[in-house]
Amino acid sequence: MRMSPNEFTVRTTVEIDKILALAFLSILIVLGIAQDEPIFDSIGDSRLTLFTVVLLPPILYLAMRRSGSALRDLVRDWWPLVCTLAVYESLKHLHANRITEWLGITPKDELMLAIDEWLFGRALPLWIDHWSADWFQAFMWWCYVGVYYLMPITLLGWAYVVHGEPLYRRLRVGLVLCLLGGYVMYILVPVAGPVFLVGDQFEHPIPNHPALEKVFFDTLRYYWDCFPSLHTAIPWLLTSLAWRSLRRPARVLCVVLASLVTLSTIALRFHYGIDLIAGIAWVGLIHATVDALETRDYGRFSWSRREG
């Protein structure tokens, strides 16, 4: 049928990460309404979101200068990432404890400790208990917080400005799958971390360790967010997904930074060794999934409608 002169076709495209972001956003909204709580956690406690929001304006400005893209296009490209970060952190901080308890899944720390003892002789962090110098712990905290929260937005911003949408979309899809899938794993395999099970075996205290300050700890963290270690997975995943586009110095830098973040999870006593192994396995699974989705245009599907 021929369209009238006043009619035109609008083609809508949706990708898998956008679908997931909207699906988990819907879950967050339903949980917030059902529990009579704020939909989103405060931005100050949502650090991945905060670092991204702070650094996003200069990235968008550079992208507009470099490619001349319209602001509408930039919003279209970046909203799934910002939405996923905010949804992930809000689901984790506001609802994860309640969901785990409602499902009746008991913590798996004794199992993780048994695996660590089989693999390493004892919980892996106990082997570096004596690495407790103030300067070293301060450096580990910088890696655990600063590098971990800055690396995603830095790599995705670089990909978007320098290489354009294909590499950026590859990293974005990987990060969305890693975070949202990791959240589900936290729920299904709750692990609090070695400081709660073998904390009395550490002979060298860490100054200002938040895990030893229960009130502070409870206000910032989900109780059982150790398996798999996303602090391990995310830096290594982004490094591996961007590897083909990185020059040698950038590859070395990413490997060093990812290694330091991984070390910080053990030095600060947050994770068992098996959590790190699971994090690396998670990287392999997500990377393979992204590669498979890439051949199918990331699950993109379109439909058309007439307007006018």
N, C-alpha and C positions, 0 to 999 in steps of 0.2 A: 504494500500500500504506500502510495506516494505521500510524503509529509507536506503539510501546508507550509507556505512561506514563513509563517510565524512559529513553526515548530522546530525544535532542534533536539539532538540526542545528547544525553549526558552519560558518560561512561565512568562507572565507579570501580575502583580497584582496591582490594583488601589483601594484605599479606598475613602470613601465619603469626608473626609477632604482634601485629596490630590486633588480631583476633584474640590472642592470649591476653594481651594487655587489657582489652575491654572486658573479657570474661572474668579476670581476676579483680578488676575494678568493680564489676557487678557484685562479686562475692563480698568484697570489702564494704560496699554500700549496704548490702543486706545485713551483714553482721553488725555494722555500726547502728543501723536502725533497730535491729532486734535487741541489741544490748544497751540501747539508749546511750551511746558513747559518740564522741567525735568521729567523723568518717576518717580523717587523716590525723596521724600523729603530728606533734609540733615539728616544725622545720628544723629547730635546733637539735632535736634528737634523731633526725633523719639525715645522717651526715652524707651518705651517698647522694641523696637528693640535693642537699644544701650545696655541696661542692659543685655539683653539675649546674644548678641554677645560677650560682655566682659566676662561673666561668663561661656559661653559655652565651651571654650577650656579646663579648668580644669575638667569640668563634663565629657567631652569625654575622657580625659586622664584617669580618674578614672574608667570609663566604660570599656576602653580597658584593664586596669590592672585587673579589677575584672572578666570580662567575656572572655577576649581575642578576642573580636569582631574586625573585620576588619574595617578600616576607611570607606570603601565603605558602609558597613552596617550602620555605625553611621550617615553618610551623608543621607542615605535613610530614616532613622528614624526621623531626625531632620529638614530636609529642609522644610517640610510642615509648621512647627511651625514658623521658621524664616521668610519664605516667607509670611505667613499670617500676622505676626506682621508688617513687612515692608509695605505690601500692604494696610493693614487696616489704618496705620498711614498716609501713603501717600495719599490714597483716601480721608481721613478725612481732612488733612491739605491743600491739593492742589485743591480738586474738590467738596467737599461737599457743600460749600456755593453756588457755581454756579449751582449745580444740584438742590438744594432746590429752588432757585430763578427761575430756568428754569421751574420746575414743577408747580410753582405758589402756593406752599403750604405756607400759612401764619403762623407765629409763634403762638404757642398755650399757651403762658404764662398766659393769662387771664383765660383760662380754668383751668390750673394747680393751679393758685392762688385761684380760686373759689372752687376747690376740697379741697385744703389745709384749706381754711376757713371753709368749711363744716366739715372736719375731725378734725381740731385742733383749730379752732377759728380764726386763722390767719396763714400766711406763717410760716411754722415750724421753720426756722432759726431765726425768730424774738423772739421766746421764749427764746433763749439762746444768745441774742444780748449782754448781759452783760458778757459773758464768753470771755473776750477780753484781759486778762492778757498776757503780752509779752511771758512769758515762755510757757503758754498754747497754744498760737497761733503758736509758733515755733514748739512745739511738734505735733500739728495738721498738720502743713506743712510737717513735717518729715513723718507722717503716710500717708498723701495724696500722696506724691511723692515717698519717699523711700520704704515704705512697699508695696504700690500698684505696683510699678515697679519691686521690687525684689521678691515678693511672687510667681508669676507664674514660673519664671525660677528656683527658689529654690525648689518648690514642684515638678515640672516636672523633674528636675535634680535628686532629691532624689528618685523619683519613678523609674527613668531609671537605676540608679546605684544600688539601694538597692533591688527593686522588679522586675525589668526587663520590658520587652516590654508590657505585658498585662495592667498593671496599668498605665504605661506611655502613652500608646495609648488611654486609656480611658480619661485621663486628656487632652491629646492633642486634641482629637476629641471635647471634651466639650469646650475647649478654642477657637478653630477655629469657632465652631458654635456660641458661645457667641459673639465673636468679629464681625464676618461678619454679623450675624443677627442683632446685635446691631447697626451696621453702617446703615443698611437698615431702622431700626426703627428711627434713628436720622433724616434720610431724610424724612420719612413719617410723623413723629410727631416732628417738630422742636420746641425746647424749649430753651430759652436763659438762664433762671435762675432768681431767685428772686432779685438779686442785680440790675438787669436792670428794674424791674417793681416796686419794693418797696424799692429800695436802699436808698431813702431819709428818710425811716422810721427807719433805723438803727441809734441808738444814740451813739454807741461806734465804732469808726473806727478801722479797722484792719491795722496795719503797713505793708506797702509794698504789700497790697492786689493787685494782678495783674488785677483783674476785674475792679479796679478803675483806672488802667493805660491803657488807651484804645489802645495806639500804641503797647505796649508790649502784651496786650491781643490779639489783632488782628493778630499778627505775630505767635502766638503759638496755637491758638485754632480755631476750627470750631465754628461759632456763636451759634449754636443751638444743642449742644451735651449733653443734660441733661436727656432725656427720652428714655429709662430707664437709671438709673444710673449704668453704667458699673463699676464705682469705687466700688459700692456696690455689683454688681452681680459677678464680677470675683473672689474676695477673697472667697465669700461664696460658689460659684459654685465649685471651686477647693477643698475647705474644704469638701463639701458634697460628691463629687465624690471620694475623697481619704479616706473618713471617716472609711470605713471597714478595711483599711490597717494601720490606724494611731493608735499608742498606746495612752494611756490616757494623758500623759503629752503633746504629740504632738497635740492631739485634743484640749486640753485647750489652748495651744499656738495659734493654728489656729483660734479658736473662738475669742480669745482676739484680735488678729491682725485684723481679719475681722471686728470686732465690732469697733475698733479704726478707720479703714479706713472709715467705714460707718459714724461714728460720725464726722470725719473731713469734709465730704461733706456738712454737715449742719453747723458746726462751722465756716467753711470758706465761707459759704453763697453761695455755688455753686448750691445747689439743693433745690427744694421743697420737702416736705415730700412725696408727691405722686410719685416723681421720685424714691425714695428709695423703696416704696412699689412695684412699677413697676419692679425695679431691682430684688427684692426677687421673684416676680412672674416669671420673666425671668429665674431665677435660677431653679425654679420648672419645667418650660417648657423644658429648655435645659437638665436638669438632666433626665427627663422622656424620652426625645429623645435619649440621650446617652444610657440609659438602653435598649431601644427598639432596637437601632442599634447594641448594644453589642450582642444581641441574634442572630443577622444576620451578625456577623463578620464585623460590621461597614460598611455595604453596599459594602463590598469587592467583586469585580468580577475579573475574570482572563480570559486571552485568551492565546493561544499558537501559535507560528509560527516556521517554520523550517528554519534553517540557515545551511550554509555549501555547 
